[in-house]
């Protein structure tokens, strides 16, 4: 992560299941941990806020806390002000505060006002900023993890945006936490240590057991150290193990939606064994740069019927494409794979583009297309006002053999692919609709009493608001560059 311009790392740890999380904390045991810019870029591109960590531990931590907390307010105001400025300058979204040492009466007395001040300053400096407190010291200054929200630590919860519990909780502690949290139920993040240290409900590939119980009480979850997949199981088969880990948790994780257009992605993970451009290998050799990670899909799994995974061997652009593998069941015409959850009003006209490649014995027996679903099928109309609303809210955009006038340059790939990739362009007119899901549809031309297997690589998907695409881009003014180093 120290190579913020990327590196030639082989088999790196890479995170890409952004659709299942709401907040990402970059954690380390340094006093102040600033998330590396590549992680912040990848998270923000996928709509996820990123927190840094402020941690004090053992005797050194105790000395540091006494130095800024046990005197007057001037010292702790300076620390809160500087932390807010660091978040603003490095463009991340706030802090996890982790005080893991005992505090004197004077120091612990100033802790709630420090947290209130930091929270106010972060909110002011960073739009949507957050401060979350870790369950460690008590209001009397004792270091004693509680594994719950209770009267001994709620003073810190009341002073900031959220509370991250320790990991060794039992079900009755979830019950007590729920009662005390009141309307701020989802501001309590119940800690789940994927390494399973101590006495935990579930860890590793059993982490879903802990999630299931947390969800029964309506609380949020803090999944700590999901890097277990890489650190414990190793580099070999990392991507398959990572997909397995998150697919087990997916039923308990509300999906994080895309709320603005355009949506455009080539599915690249920000790493690869080669670099591709326009479907052609440009450069062979391993590379890793999370800043180049594209918007990531949901990676749905249906046991025995459908799997989605990253393909490093072939791509349209970047280092990877999305492999969708599955079977069309006997007697059925098609299978739909949900790629993205959407939550936004639909513009009157949409353009969609798709680049794909069918692998296998007979690609000619399949058609690949896109499907959009909408929330409000009662009012939603496709096309003009006289057409009937779709009863099931499913819309199949109209195939365009060539890009529409004025958009030929942007949609140049429409109608022809290259290097074995097929390119398609579509349009869809909607009225009074809210977009819900974008899915990939694989259909077979002839019905069959047998199941039909297929493998499809997705190279690029775009969903564009036609009005915005046609408008000329805003002019850039007063562009400046500083701190340059030419090499």
Protein Blocks (a to p, Z undefined) as FASTA:
>chain_A
ZZmnopadehiaddfklmlpcbdcdddfbfbacddfklmmmmmmnopacddddddehjll
mmmmmmmmmmcfklmmmmmmmmmmmmmmnopabdcddddbdddfklmmmmmmmmmmmmmm
mmmmpghiacddddfbdfkopacdehiacfklmmmmmmmmbdcddfkbcfklmmmmmmmn
mmmlmmpccdddfklgajdfbgcjllmmmmmmmmmnopacddehkllmmmmnomnhklmm
mmmmmmmmmmmmccdddfbdcdddehigoiafbdceehiafbgcddddfklpccddekpa
cehkaccdddfkbcfbhjbdcdddddddehiabdcddfbdcdddddfbdcdddddddedj
blmlpccddddddfblmlpcghjfkbccdfklpacddddfbdcehilmmmmmgoiacehi
acdddddddehiacfbdcdddddfbdcfbdcddddddfbdcdddfklmmpccdddehiac
ehiacZZ
